[in-house]
């Protein structure tokens, strides 16, 4: 029986989501020959964690679904033991990159990857706390159905499981490394209010995440496609496509990854940066590893704290750092696209050293474009007025620090890639994981 990890990272109250994801785990165990490790990585406050623990204790028992509820103390204990076993030169830095004090979308998923390795899992399937499942004929539509049909199989063996195949013949014996879908509902990034206030400012602001020198028509097309997911069409029937994955149609709240990918290259551990967890989508596509994109879209919704007061400021800062991160990620993406199949060795394994080398080279990129991004963002937010102008006042004294952080983030990513192999090996040696218990 194959072990898989269905993970839900959270820093907010999400009792209903925990119960719903447990239903998905039970569905997987019932319909596939798998043992599901449901991993709730809980960074919420004490009362909220206690509420989550109460919900988990009341979940219906299932012999093939094991629930692990880990607060940050348990996560830290596990990481400290793994880092010590790995014998890394800078253990304190590695712990900070894996469990930073600030929000990190990449770091929380990296923790799930290492814990999944310790548990002996073959794949990681991620869901988010601000999402839910679509309903068809009174039943939830679970993405894990498609993920377990194909993930880890040779592409040629996955052909009978999909609706259509757009596979390069050269890739038929490579493993299916990723299965994913998108979302319906609200934009994945909470900037729809900007579009409502001034569509042209929205185009200018969202267009800042395009690569420097992108022609205006391509920039506008990118803006049109950004953060919109699959729109609002409800699920009616299954569709799936095997081939080079269209990563614009995949969201990290709706993805399954094979361990042959995440055990070789981690996600960027950047803090307070939206989108820092999407790197592996680019890697799978550019390395010519097959993927499946299906239409069991998750329902995305917003939690209220991100729209007022400190929550608004924190969220807009994460969006700003996302824009700045592109200066360093685009050169890596471009180089990976050019390298394509050479990113893999003869056994179709990703070459981590090459990815680390690309990240190191990117760190020296001229900052002028990021200075311009901050200037445009300042001007646009002041034009919007109100809380956006107030955010611009908050942003101005932080600009130099944010420029430094964006460069440091790509340098930290390179360091983590170099340390990742020993960390994964050490995690495997920790199994069965001490301290990874039901809460």
C-alpha positions in Angstrom: 0.0 0.0 0.0 1.4 3.3 -1.1 1.7 6.2 1.4 0.7 9.7 0.5 0.7 13.0 2.3 -2.4 15.3 2.1 -1.3 18.5 3.7 -3.1 21.6 5.0 -0.8 24.4 6.2 -2.7 27.1 8.1 -2.2 30.1 10.3 -5.9 30.9 10.8 -9.1 29.3 12.1 -10.2 26.6 9.6 -12.1 23.9 11.4 -14.5 23.3 8.6 -11.7 23.0 6.1 -9.9 20.5 8.2 -13.1 18.3 8.3 -13.5 18.7 4.6 -9.9 17.8 3.8 -10.3 14.7 6.0 -13.3 13.7 3.9 -11.0 13.9 0.8 -8.4 11.8 2.6 -11.1 9.2 3.4 -12.2 9.3 -0.3 -8.7 8.6 -1.4 -8.3 5.7 1.1 -11.6 4.2 -0.1 -11.1 4.5 -3.8 -7.3 3.9 -4.1 -4.8 1.5 -2.6 -3.2 4.2 -0.4 -2.5 5.0 3.2 -3.2 8.7 3.7 -1.2 10.8 6.1 -3.3 14.0 6.7 -0.8 16.6 7.8 -2.1 19.8 9.4 0.8 22.3 9.9 -0.8 24.7 12.4 0.8 28.1 12.9 -2.4 29.6 14.4 -2.7 31.1 17.9 -3.3 28.9 20.9 -7.1 29.0 21.1 -7.4 28.4 17.4 -5.1 25.4 17.6 -7.1 24.0 20.5 -10.3 24.4 18.4 -8.5 22.5 15.5 -7.4 19.8 17.9 -11.0 19.4 19.1 -12.2 19.0 15.5 -9.5 16.5 14.8 -10.4 14.4 17.8 -14.0 14.2 16.6 -13.1 13.1 13.0 -14.5 9.7 12.1 -11.9 7.0 12.4 -10.4 5.4 9.3 -7.8 2.6 9.4 -6.1 4.0 6.3 -6.1 7.7 7.3 -3.6 8.9 9.9 -4.0 12.5 11.1 -0.9 14.5 12.2 -1.6 17.9 13.8 1.7 19.7 14.4 2.0 23.1 16.0 5.2 25.1 15.4 6.9 23.7 18.5 6.6 20.2 17.1 7.6 21.3 13.7 10.7 23.0 15.2 11.6 19.9 17.2 11.5 17.8 14.0 13.5 20.3 12.0 16.2 20.7 14.6 16.7 16.9 14.7 16.8 16.7 10.9 19.2 19.6 10.6 21.5 18.1 13.2 21.4 14.7 11.5 22.2 16.3 8.2 25.4 17.9 9.6 24.9 21.2 7.9 27.4 24.0 8.3 24.9 26.7 9.3 22.2 24.9 11.4 20.6 28.1 12.8 20.3 29.7 9.3 18.7 26.4 8.0 16.2 26.4 10.8 15.3 30.0 10.1 14.8 29.2 6.4 12.6 26.2 7.2 10.6 27.8 10.0 10.9 31.6 9.8 9.1 33.9 12.2 7.2 35.6 9.4 4.7 34.0 6.9 6.4 32.0 4.2 4.3 30.1 1.6 7.4 28.3 0.4 8.8 27.4 3.8 5.5 25.9 5.1 5.3 23.7 2.0 9.0 22.7 2.4 8.2 21.5 5.9 5.4 19.4 4.5 7.9 17.9 2.0 10.4 16.9 4.7 7.8 15.5 7.0 6.3 13.5 4.1 9.7 12.1 3.4 10.1 11.1 7.1 6.7 9.4 6.9 7.7 7.4 3.8 5.2 9.1 1.5 5.5 8.9 -2.3 3.7 12.2 -3.0 2.4 15.4 -1.4 -1.0 16.8 -2.1 -1.6 20.4 -0.9 -4.8 22.2 0.0 -5.2 25.7 1.6 -7.3 26.9 4.5 -9.1 29.6 2.5 -10.6 27.3 0.0 -13.3 24.6 -0.3 -14.6 22.0 -2.7 -17.2 22.3 -5.5 -20.3 20.2 -5.2 -21.9 18.0 -7.8 -25.1 16.1 -7.2 -24.7 16.8 -3.5 -21.2 15.3 -3.3 -17.9 17.2 -3.0 -15.6 17.1 -6.0 -12.2 16.0 -4.8 -9.1 16.8 -6.8 -7.2 13.8 -5.3 -9.2 11.6 -7.6 -7.1 12.8 -10.6 -3.9 13.1 -8.6 -3.9 9.4 -7.6 -4.9 8.2 -11.0 -1.7 9.4 -12.6 0.9 10.8 -10.2 4.2 8.9 -10.2 3.2 6.6 -13.2 5.2 6.6 -16.4 3.4 8.9 -18.8 2.6 6.0 -21.2 0.9 4.2 -18.4 -1.2 7.2 -17.4 -2.6 7.7 -20.9 -5.8 5.5 -20.2 -6.6 7.7 -17.1 -6.9 11.0 -18.9 -9.3 12.6 -21.4 -6.7 13.7 -23.8 -3.0 13.4 -24.4 -0.7 16.2 -25.7 2.6 14.4 -24.9 5.8 14.7 -26.7 6.9 11.2 -27.8 10.2 11.8 -26.2 8.6 12.1 -22.8 6.4 8.9 -22.7 8.7 7.0 -20.4 9.2 9.9 -17.9 7.2 9.9 -14.7 4.1 12.1 -14.2 5.6 14.6 -11.8 2.6 16.9 -11.1 -1.1 16.7 -11.2 -3.1 19.9 -10.6 -6.0 22.2 -11.3 -7.0 25.7 -10.7 -9.8 27.4 -8.7 -13.1 29.2 -9.2 -14.4 32.2 -7.3 -12.4 35.3 -6.2 -9.0 36.2 -7.6 -6.2 34.2 -6.1 -4.5 37.5 -5.0 -6.8 40.0 -3.2 -6.4 43.0 -5.5 -9.8 42.9 -7.1 -10.8 46.1 -5.3 -8.0 47.9 -7.2 -9.6 46.8 -10.5 -13.0 48.1 -9.4 -11.5 51.4 -8.3 -9.5 52.1 -11.5 -9.0 49.4 -14.2 -6.1 51.3 -15.8 -4.2 51.5 -12.5 -4.9 47.8 -12.0 -3.3 47.0 -15.4 -0.3 49.1 -14.5 0.1 47.6 -11.0 -0.4 43.9 -12.0 1.7 44.5 -15.1 4.7 45.1 -12.8 5.1 41.4 -12.4 5.9 41.0 -16.1 9.6 40.6 -17.1 11.3 43.9 -17.9 11.0 44.8 -21.5 7.8 42.8 -22.1 5.9 44.5 -25.0 2.7 46.3 -24.0 0.4 43.9 -25.7 2.0 40.9 -24.1 2.0 42.7 -20.7 -1.8 43.4 -21.0 -2.4 39.7 -22.0 -0.5 38.6 -18.9 -2.6 40.9 -16.7 -5.8 39.5 -18.2 -4.6 36.0 -17.3 -3.2 36.7 -13.9 -4.8 35.5 -10.7 -8.2 34.7 -12.4 -8.1 30.9 -12.2 -10.8 29.1 -14.1 -13.4 31.9 -13.6 -16.7 30.9 -12.1 -18.0 28.0 -14.3 -19.2 25.2 -12.0 -17.9 21.6 -12.3 -20.1 19.4 -14.4 -17.9 16.5 -15.7 -14.3 15.4 -15.6 -11.7 16.7 -18.1 -8.0 16.0 -17.9 -4.9 16.6 -20.2 -1.6 14.7 -20.0 1.5 16.4 -21.4 3.6 19.5 -20.8 1.5 21.1 -18.0 -0.1 24.5 -18.6 1.0 26.0 -15.3 -1.3 29.0 -15.8 -4.1 26.5 -15.1 -2.7 25.2 -11.8 -2.9 26.7 -8.3 -0.9 25.6 -5.3 -4.2 25.0 -3.3 -4.9 22.3 -5.8 -1.8 20.3 -6.6 -0.2 16.9 -6.1 3.6 16.5 -6.6 5.7 13.4 -6.9 8.6 13.0 -4.5 11.0 12.7 -7.4 10.5 16.5 -7.7 10.1 17.9 -4.2 12.8 15.6 -2.7 15.3 17.1 -5.1 14.5 20.8 -5.2 12.7 22.8 -2.5 10.6 25.9 -2.9 12.0 29.4 -2.3 11.7 30.2 1.4 11.1 33.9 1.0 9.1 35.5 3.8 6.0 37.7 3.4 6.0 37.1 -0.4 2.9 36.0 -2.3 3.7 33.4 -5.0 6.9 32.1 -3.4 5.5 28.6 -3.6 5.1 28.3 -7.4 8.7 27.5 -8.4 8.3 23.8 -8.8 5.5 24.3 -11.4 8.0 26.0 -13.6 10.6 23.3 -12.9 8.3 20.5 -13.8 7.3 22.1 -17.1 10.8 23.3 -18.1 12.5 20.0 -17.2 10.0 18.3 -19.7 8.5 16.2 -17.0 4.9 15.2 -17.8 2.0 16.5 -15.8 -1.8 16.3 -15.8 -4.0 19.3 -15.6 -7.7 18.6 -14.8 -10.8 20.6 -14.0 -11.7 19.6 -10.5 -11.2 23.3 -9.5 -11.1 24.3 -5.8 -13.3 27.2 -4.6 -11.2 30.2 -3.5 -12.5 32.7 -1.0 -11.1 35.5 1.1 -10.7 35.7 4.8 -11.7 39.2 6.2 -8.5 40.1 8.0 -6.6 40.9 4.8 -8.9 43.8 3.8 -8.7 46.1 6.8 -6.1 47.6 9.2 -2.9 45.6 9.9 -4.1 42.7 7.8 -4.5 44.9 4.7 -1.0 46.4 5.3 0.6 42.9 5.7 -1.2 41.6 2.6 -0.2 44.5 0.4 3.4 44.2 1.6 3.4 40.5 0.5 2.1 41.5 -2.9 4.9 44.2 -3.1 7.5 41.6 -2.3 6.0 39.3 -4.9 6.6 42.0 -7.5 10.2 42.5 -6.4 10.9 38.8 -6.4 10.3 38.6 -10.1 13.6 40.5 -10.8 15.5 37.4 -9.6 13.1 34.6 -10.5 12.7 35.6 -14.2 16.4 35.0 -15.1 16.1 31.5 -13.5 12.9 30.8 -15.3 14.3 31.9 -18.6 17.5 29.8 -18.1 15.4 26.7 -17.2 13.3 27.2 -20.3 16.4 27.3 -22.4 17.9 24.3 -20.7 14.8 22.2 -20.9 15.6 18.5 -20.9 19.2 19.0 -19.8 17.7 19.8 -16.4 17.3 16.0 -16.0 19.8 13.3 -15.7 19.7 10.0 -17.6 17.2 8.6 -15.0 14.9 11.6 -15.5 15.9 13.1 -12.1 16.1 16.8 -11.8 19.7 18.1 -11.4 19.6 20.3 -8.2 23.1 21.7 -8.6 22.1 23.3 -11.9 19.1 25.0 -10.3 21.2 26.3 -7.4 23.8 27.6 -9.9 21.0 29.5 -11.8 19.8 31.0 -8.5 23.3 32.1 -7.5 23.8 33.8 -10.9 20.5 35.6 -10.6 21.4 37.2 -7.3 23.6 39.7 -9.1 20.8 41.2 -11.3 20.8 45.0 -11.4 18.3 46.5 -9.0 17.2 49.3 -11.2 14.0 47.6 -12.4 13.0 46.9 -8.8 13.5 50.6 -7.9 11.2 51.4 -10.8 8.6 48.9 -9.6 8.5 50.6 -6.2 8.2 54.0 -7.7 5.3 52.9 -9.9 3.6 51.2 -7.0 3.9 54.3 -4.9 2.5 56.6 -7.6 -0.4 54.2 -8.4 -1.4 53.7 -4.8 -1.4 57.4 -4.1 -3.7 57.9 -7.1 -6.1 55.4 -5.6 -6.2 57.3 -2.3 -7.6 56.2 1.0 -6.1 53.1 2.5 -3.9 52.6 -0.6 -2.3 56.0 -0.1 -1.8 55.2 3.6 0.0 52.0 2.5 2.2 54.0 0.2 3.2 56.1 3.2 4.0 52.9 5.1 6.0 51.5 2.2 8.3 54.4 1.5 10.6 54.1 4.5 10.8 50.3 3.8 12.0 50.5 0.2 15.7 50.0 0.8 15.1 47.1 3.1 12.8 45.5 0.7 15.3 45.8 -2.1 17.9 44.1 0.1 15.4 41.4 1.2 14.5 40.5 -2.4 18.2 39.8 -3.2 18.7 38.0 0.0 15.7 35.7 -0.7 17.2 34.4 -3.9 20.6 33.8 -2.2 18.8 31.9 0.6 17.0 29.8 -2.0 20.4 28.8 -3.5 21.7 27.8 -0.1 18.6 25.8 0.7 18.8 23.9 -2.7 22.4 23.0 -1.8 21.4 21.7 1.6 18.2 20.0 0.4 19.6 16.6 -0.4 21.1 16.1 3.0 17.9 17.4 4.7 15.8 14.9 2.7 18.1 12.0 3.5 18.1 13.0 7.2 14.3 13.2 7.2 14.0 9.7 5.8 16.3 8.5 8.6 14.0 10.1 11.1 11.1 7.8 10.2 9.1 6.8 12.1 9.0 10.5 13.1 9.3 11.2 16.8 7.0 13.9 17.9 4.8 13.7 14.7 1.8 12.4 16.6 -1.9 13.0 16.6 -2.7 16.1 18.6 
